[in-house]
Amino acid sequence: MSRWFRSEPMEYISLIVNEDAAHDCLADLGKLGVIQFTDLNPDLTPFQRRYVSYVKRCDELERKLRFFAGECDRFNLDIASAGDVEEFINTSGATKEKQLLESLEVELEGYESQLKELNSYSEKLTVEYNEKVELQEVLEKARRFFMTDAPRLAYSELSTNREDRSEDLLGNDGGRDLDMRFSSITGVVSSEEKNRFERMIFRATRGNCFVRFAPIKQPITDPETGELVEKSVFIVFYKSVSIEMKLKKICDAFMAHRYSLPDMDDAPAIDRMLTENAQELVDSRTVLLKNQDTRYKLCQVLAMNVEKWTWVTVREKSIYHSLNMFKSDVSGMLRGEGWVIAEHLEEAQLCVVKAHANMDLGNSAMVDQVPKPWPTPPTHFTTNKFTYGYQEFVNTYGIPRYREANPALFTAATFPFLFGVMYGDIGHGTFLFCAGLYLLYNEKANDKAKLGEMAAGMHAGRYMITMMGFFAIYAGFIYNDMFSLGLNLFKSRWAFEGQEYYNVENGAVAENVYEAGSDQSVYPFGLDPIWHVAQNELLFFNSFKMKLSVILGIMQMFGGTMLKGCNAIFFGETYDFLFEFLPMVAFASSLFVYMLVLIFMKWSIDWNSRMLSATCMSPDSDGWASGDYDGEWTQCAGYGDDADALCTPWGGDCYGNGQDTTADLCPLDFGGSGDGCQPPNLITTLI
């Protein structure tokens, strides 16, 4: 924990490596994770860097991998996990993968071209298959319409014309109405656009068209998106060349597919066309399924390797991004500078020497410490699986300065506890605690699993969640609260009259079961459950929790101020200590710490004794000289002259026939309505 209190000491180094071994050096240094390079080429744009071509190649590889992942998602294939990242980093040998980027480019290029060709062929086959399906539906629906609806509609129109004896578009001769021929356009339109399509035709032709629709039962696959689309067959009858031009434009605007049909009176030709199209439909479906199966098998292979390839690409891209920070002062040599953790300096030097030795480059590398530049060193904290969550939690608010006191050390103890004080329920805390235990139980499995953003966050904070649940249960026992109900675990020390018979009158006062002040009169742990049924429950719990929150909050705030003073002393910042820390302490002490002192004083004062000191009573009464008064009982001077005179326990005379105020009778002089012998109204209510 002492190492966690302050960040790791850093050293600024200069690194000179051979250009041929630079890639392997940075790959080995990356495994250590103890160095951060500074950019020695701040004046160069990203496109003027030395290794920009390699970065672009990595970007292209990432694009291909995203394309592969998208294709796998279309088949609902899960990307196989490549294992643990740490294991991948430690086991991958850069020297054995010298031509890794080139071989990966060739391999991914082959997969991409193959997959794109299959996708293009699949899109073409889908279009052809959809056209045949739509043509089959159009033929069947049109033939059914001409066989059933057309004669009935024509006969109905003819009968109406004869009855009305009115002249219409077809003339007065009823015998020629059945022989009248209308032109027609048939096709397929999306069911979503059907109403708009029909309305547009009606408006464009001013009602001089007859439109019929018939839905296609089976949805049709969109060749571009692969989604299923509901479509309907339409047939439009018209009697004008100008209307025909308008109808074709409307069909094109709504992306409706038009199909030319033979004369519907020629039944053999229609049947022959249906048979031929049905056979072609079967053949197209067979080829399409074969193409889909081939794509599925290829995506299965890709799904097994996409994550591993992605990790390799990201690692290579990171290496070349770091190399772009190096400067080429001498031909064939690269110079870089950066911060390294002091205790790992020798390991970094050994990695550089080893990488050059593996390539037979001898003593061409050098790692040496140089004077620290003006910018402050980076902050690095060594964390483990327990402290990682707390450190990340603190980093969301701000990362501490180099060698500054780390608030995460104190957060690991205070945050779960303060959460428990706030949450404070045995039942709800148990659920949270069990959730944390479940995450701990599946720790190894989740370490290697591919988790979502929320699941990964919960896994990172598994120890924090467990501690939060534990302290919530602890605070719940203190509050004696389980799902807002009190638990009578140790039997209440108070009882109402008639309680055992479930016959308690409203407004009854509970009596202490044991002698007041004895050990048995105190509830062993937490609050007495009798408070949950008392009329002043809300007043008591609000006061208790409010004061408890104030005490803990001020303690935490004051502790942060103390850390600021420690930082000022550690860094030798005299002005900060004198003109920031000390005024903050004075201000906090005069207001907040003083308020805490008052709270504890109120809790420690024996208000029974103080209130009794301002009470008038006869020295001859049974209550005189009782143990409730802490002072010495003294008879007043008036008692010697009058046996019926009333006195206060401290020997004061009572005047005014019982009309004396508490301030008049109180021996203290603290001011206020009670002069120190009467607590504030809230405390009076609670007492």
Secondary structure, 3 states (H helix, E strand, C coil): CHHHHCCCCEEEEEEEEEHHHHHHHHHHHHHHCCEEEECCCCCCCHHHCCCHHHHHHHHHHHHHHHHHHHHHHHCCCCCCCCCCHHHHHHHCCHHHHCCHHHHHHHHHHHHHHHHHHHHHHHHHHHHHHHHHHHHHHHHHHHHHHHHHHHHHHHHHHHHHHHHHCCCCCCCCCHHHCCCCCCEEEEEEEEHHHHHHHHHHHHHHHCCCCEEEEEECCCCEECCCCCCEECEEEEEEEECCHHHHHHHHHHHHHCCCEEECCCCCCCHHHHHHHHHHHHHHHHHHHHHHHHHHHHHHHHHHHHHHHHHHHHHHHHHHHHHHHHHCCCECCCCCEEEEEEEEEHHHHHHHHHHHHHHHHHCCCCCCCEEEECCCCCCCCCCCCCCCCCHHHHHHHHHCCCCCCCCCCCHHHHHHHHHHHHHHHHHCCHHHHHHHHHHHHHHHHCHHHHHHCCCCHHHHHHHHCHHHHHHHHHHHHHHHHHHCCECCECCCCCCCCEECCCHHHCCCCCCCCCEECCCCCCHHHCCCCCCCHHHHHCCCHHHHHHHHHHHHHHHHHHHHHHHHHHHHHHHHHHCCCHHHHHHHHHHHHHHHHHHHHHHHHHHHHHHHCCHHHHHHHCCCECCCCCCCCCCCCCCCCCCCCHHHHCCCCCECCCCCECCCCCCCCHHHHCCCCCCCCCCCCCCCHHHHHHC
